[in-house]
Amino acid sequence: MKLCVIGTGYVGLVGAAIFSDWGNEVIGVDIDSAKIEKIKAGEMPIYEPGLAEIVVRNIGEKRLSFTTDMAEGIAHAEIVFICVGTPQDDTGAADLSAVLAVAKQIGESLTDYKVIVTKSTVPVGTNERVYELIRQNLKSPVEFDVASNPEFLREGSSVEDMRTTDRTVIGSNSPKALGILKNLYTHLGTPIVECDLRSAELIKYASNAFLATKISFINEIAQICERAHADISTVAKGMGLDSRIGPKFLRAGIGYGGSCFPKDVAALYRTSTDQAYDFKLLRGVMEVNERMKYNFLKNVTLHLGKNLSGKSLGVLGLAFKGDTDDIRDSVAIEVVKVLRGMGAKLKVYDPQAMYNSKRVLGEDNISYCLDSYEVMEKSDALFILTDWKEFGTIDLSRTKNLLANPLIFDGRNMLNVEKVQNMGFVYFAVGKRTNGVELLAEKDKVYQKAVLNNDH
Ligand SMILES: NC(=O)c1ccc[n+]([C@@H]2O[C@H](COP(=O)([O-])OP(=O)(O)OC[C@H]3O[C@@H](n4cnc5c(N)ncnc54)[C@H](O)[C@@H]3O)[C@@H](O)[C@H]2O)c1
């Protein structure tokens, strides 16, 4: 089939690559000419394992090409995918300006029947707006259909996710469009959910909101574990083995971030209020998520004080999660900003997100290191803020030798509590009664006693 993919970011570039790898002829379009030139030269503008090889091979085999000329891409295609960004606007809603701008241009360029498919995550009702915009901008009467085909890939494993998706959702009010899109995906052999436009749009938000709910839920349980001398990893394991619950998204930490969950949860909440409904559970999910980083930082200030000037802190991880260079809404970046705001000097390292982080954080009181161990040198404490696998296997004796203080704040529960404590570290994690938490409890007891005796 002949396809055009508009927007060559994390979704569009991977989508274009995989579609072409399935034997389709694909043109990727983006307004960012620097990005297009980079991709054409075989350089990936994003870090995504396995992507470069597929892109380069399919360009070489002439199934995949890239352009900034949208009309050219549209003219070539039977199916046009819209994969542009839908970030959060100031009101919590999805900013649809890029999607609507593309819809207008599609209308202006349409000369024969095509299926226009929205892959971008868009609120319920958007595809009807896309249909209307295209219709209003047609230069001559042309038949076309719109469909919603939300994307469920995860950054860091998106190549594999697209190849082995759990399900494909195709929403359209046109049986012809549904048939054409089904042809594209049937070979995967995984379930295809055919539905109306609005249900397809909502499936995407409901799925992300549910996963975010799981994360906030386990983070709340983690708070109870910490106080009640239980261990969150054990609790999550015991819960996750129940097939009705499942083990995924039950990892406690300093909260979810990234380019999808925060904005999609906010947008769904906004949709609920637009429908005169207060989605209370979702409000709780957002509140809990926001609180998690401050719970973590509270332990830092209780242990080190609120004024961190003169302190040098080492930070492992800046991306919003492991296996990506994406720092959009990264909790790690927010924590770094707060620590710097409290006066600390920071040494930071992330396997892939250094370039993006430097652009956002600048160099004021932050030095960018070449590896984890450079971060540790003479640092007063070590912070683990992103769940890159390599942080879970750091050499602890080397770590102890390098740090000025054997103190670790692990926001992603990457290390083994017993091992770390047996080596003499003071350790803080999330949802675990570590020696660091015990130390704070002891301090608190002494303080309470002093208050009772009136000698504080
Ligand atoms: N990133 C993910 O993990 C993920 C997963 C599922 C769904 N989504 C959804 O997919 C959509 C895209 O997300 P992303 O992460 O790929 O975004 P992104 O920011 O990485 O990529 C968007 C691309 O669109 C391009 N663009 C913007 N306006 C354009 C225009 N008018 N014409 C042509 N190109 C234009 C940008 O230059 C950019 O390259 C969003 O709606 C997002 O919510 C993202």
The ligand as an SDF file (V2000), in Angstrom:
LIG
                    3D

 44 48  0  0  0  0  0  0  0  0999 V2000
    5.6950    9.3790   22.2220 N   0  0  0  0  0  0  0  0  0  0  0  0
    4.9660    8.3340   22.5560 C   0  0  0  0  0  0  0  0  0  0  0  0
    5.3880    7.4290   23.2530 O   0  0  0  0  0  0  0  0  0  0  0  0
    3.5380    8.2350   22.0680 C   0  0  0  0  0  0  0  0  0  0  0  0
    2.8690    7.0050   22.1690 C   0  0  0  0  0  0  0  0  0  0  0  0
    1.5620    6.9310   21.7130 C   0  0  0  0  0  0  0  0  0  0  0  0
    0.9330    8.0560   21.1880 C   0  0  0  0  0  0  0  0  0  0  0  0
    1.6090    9.2280   21.1270 N   0  0  0  0  0  0  0  0  0  0  0  0
    0.9220   10.3860   20.5340 C   0  0  0  0  0  0  0  0  0  0  0  0
    1.4080   10.5510   19.2060 O   0  0  0  0  0  0  0  0  0  0  0  0
    1.4740   11.9460   18.8680 C   0  0  0  0  0  0  0  0  0  0  0  0
    2.8840   12.2900   18.4520 C   0  0  0  0  0  0  0  0  0  0  0  0
    3.7340   12.1120   19.5560 O   0  0  0  0  0  0  0  0  0  0  0  0
    5.3200   12.1070   19.3970 P   0  0  0  0  0  0  0  0  0  0  0  0
    5.8760   11.7370   20.7090 O   0  0  0  0  0  0  0  0  0  0  0  0
    5.7070   11.3270   18.2000 O   0  0  0  0  0  0  0  0  0  0  0  0
    5.5670   13.6640   19.1170 O   0  0  0  0  0  0  0  0  0  0  0  0
    6.9020   14.3480   18.6130 P   0  0  0  0  0  0  0  0  0  0  0  0
    6.8850   15.7100   19.1600 O   0  0  0  0  0  0  0  0  0  0  0  0
    8.0740   13.4680   18.8530 O   0  0  0  0  0  0  0  0  0  0  0  0
    6.7140   14.4100   17.0170 O   0  0  0  0  0  0  0  0  0  0  0  0
    5.7990   15.2410   16.3720 C   0  0  0  0  0  0  0  0  0  0  0  0
    6.3940   15.6190   15.0280 C   0  0  0  0  0  0  0  0  0  0  0  0
    5.4110   16.3360   14.2940 O   0  0  0  0  0  0  0  0  0  0  0  0
    6.0640   17.3610   13.5760 C   0  0  0  0  0  0  0  0  0  0  0  0
    5.0830   18.3830   13.2050 N   0  0  0  0  0  0  0  0  0  0  0  0
    4.4630   19.3030   13.9930 C   0  0  0  0  0  0  0  0  0  0  0  0
    3.6250   20.0660   13.2700 N   0  0  0  0  0  0  0  0  0  0  0  0
    3.7010   19.6060   11.9930 C   0  0  0  0  0  0  0  0  0  0  0  0
    3.0700   19.9850   10.7780 C   0  0  0  0  0  0  0  0  0  0  0  0
    2.1910   20.9820   10.7550 N   0  0  0  0  0  0  0  0  0  0  0  0
    3.3850   19.3110    9.6490 N   0  0  0  0  0  0  0  0  0  0  0  0
    4.2830   18.3040    9.6930 C   0  0  0  0  0  0  0  0  0  0  0  0
    4.9080   17.8980   10.8050 N   0  0  0  0  0  0  0  0  0  0  0  0
    4.6220   18.5450   11.9400 C   0  0  0  0  0  0  0  0  0  0  0  0
    7.1290   17.8590   14.5230 C   0  0  0  0  0  0  0  0  0  0  0  0
    8.1430   18.5650   13.8520 O   0  0  0  0  0  0  0  0  0  0  0  0
    7.6030   16.5380   15.1200 C   0  0  0  0  0  0  0  0  0  0  0  0
    8.6760   15.9810   14.3970 O   0  0  0  0  0  0  0  0  0  0  0  0
    0.9780   12.6960   20.1040 C   0  0  0  0  0  0  0  0  0  0  0  0
   -0.3890   12.9390   19.9720 O   0  0  0  0  0  0  0  0  0  0  0  0
    1.2180   11.7020   21.2200 C   0  0  0  0  0  0  0  0  0  0  0  0
    0.3580   11.9030   22.3070 O   0  0  0  0  0  0  0  0  0  0  0  0
    2.9040    9.3540   21.5380 C   0  0  0  0  0  0  0  0  0  0  0  0
  1  2  1  0
  2  3  2  0
  2  4  1  0
  4  5  1  0
  4 44  2  0
  5  6  2  0
  6  7  1  0
  7  8  2  0
  8  9  1  0
  8 44  1  0
  9 10  1  0
  9 42  1  0
 10 11  1  0
 11 12  1  0
 11 40  1  0
 12 13  1  0
 13 14  1  0
 14 15  2  0
 14 16  1  0
 14 17  1  0
 17 18  1  0
 18 19  2  0
 18 20  1  0
 18 21  1  0
 21 22  1  0
 22 23  1  0
 23 24  1  0
 23 38  1  0
 24 25  1  0
 25 26  1  0
 25 36  1  0
 26 27  1  0
 26 35  1  0
 27 28  2  0
 28 29  1  0
 29 30  1  0
 29 35  2  0
 30 31  1  0
 30 32  2  0
 32 33  1  0
 33 34  2  0
 34 35  1  0
 36 37  1  0
 36 38  1  0
 38 39  1  0
 40 41  1  0
 40 42  1  0
 42 43  1  0
M  CHG  2   8   1  16  -1
M  END
$$$$
